[in-house]
Amino acid sequence: SFTVTADASDADSGVASHAFPSFWGEGGSVASDPAATAYTFGTSDTAPAGAQTVTATNGAGLTGLGSSFTVVADTVAPATTPSTAPAANGNGWHTSQPVNVTLSANDGGSGVAAIRYTTDGSDPTAISQLYAGAIAVTATTTVKFRAWDAVGNVESVGSLLVQVDASAPAAPSLSFSGLTAAFESGGTVWYRPAAGSGEFTVT
């Protein structure tokens, strides 16, 4: 539901009434100033076409120019697009941190009211953290998110896995085996070419 309030002025005979547009079983003349009319809708009610005009009539019976509003149904939820900076490499990993996760929502109707998100694996609800700027991620994290529009449409939960590994692996330990016509000591392998053939395995 919503309420439309009209407030006019007339320096001579004063404002006697306001006429509100009729739809959804509401509207008509209200003999006061200011005046208000509440419009209540259900799932089967469709939006009235075109501009809806409210006028004021003074004590002398003169009706002035109207002021108008429109009523539009909004049935589509917003859509959120996540992005990261810096971007992941070709293996899908971020090799430096923090990684800044940005959430951008678009809504073609009443507009985006809020984006909420979580980083603990749970689905965001209406009381989850409100998105207010880039989310700094320093370790592998799943960011889940969803947006609400101004009339309460809610998108499905979206998620983004941010994989972070900023440390190269430790140097490998080496062992040598299967030495034929060869000898290893202290990381140096000697071999005897005159043997004709030989081999060794590095693990």
Disulfide bonds with the S-S distance in Angstrom:
none
